[in-house]
Amino acid sequence: MLNRIHTPNADIKGIEARGTITKEDYTEVLIPIISKARAKGTKLKFLIHFGEYFEGFTSAAAWEDFKIGIHYINTFERIAVVSDKQWILNMSSIFGSLMPCSVKTFKNNQLSAALAWLDSGDIGFQHKLDKEKGIVVAEISAPLTSD
């Protein structure tokens, strides 16, 4: 089950994973959050917390996760993944390296650090595809960091 969680900043959207995550959890909880941000033209600062009660994903949920990642890839500014399950942290690091946004992993006892990272300043880098010219346009608006 995915549940929305309260965050100290309205610009940060968060969900907690408990039990076994299904495709319906994605369609009922996650997609509305992402769709709303996309409709507004805003980028998401997103927290996903896999706490002690998280058990796993159904195969349909894993496929939905992949499809969402492809379809909404440019909707995120930053993603913080919080878990003590090493396989979650490893997969997040692997797929995070393919994302056009910053993805950082944290242990469960670092939840407040994850929120602080999401709430930190502008990452200073935006990019977009100019389809007409066939080029990528990069805009640097602040000092760049390793994020």
Summary of the structure (lengths in Angstrom):
residues: 147
radius of gyration: 15.4
end to end distance: 29.8
largest distance: 49.1
contacts: 392
relative contact order: 0.15
helix: 39%
strand: 36%
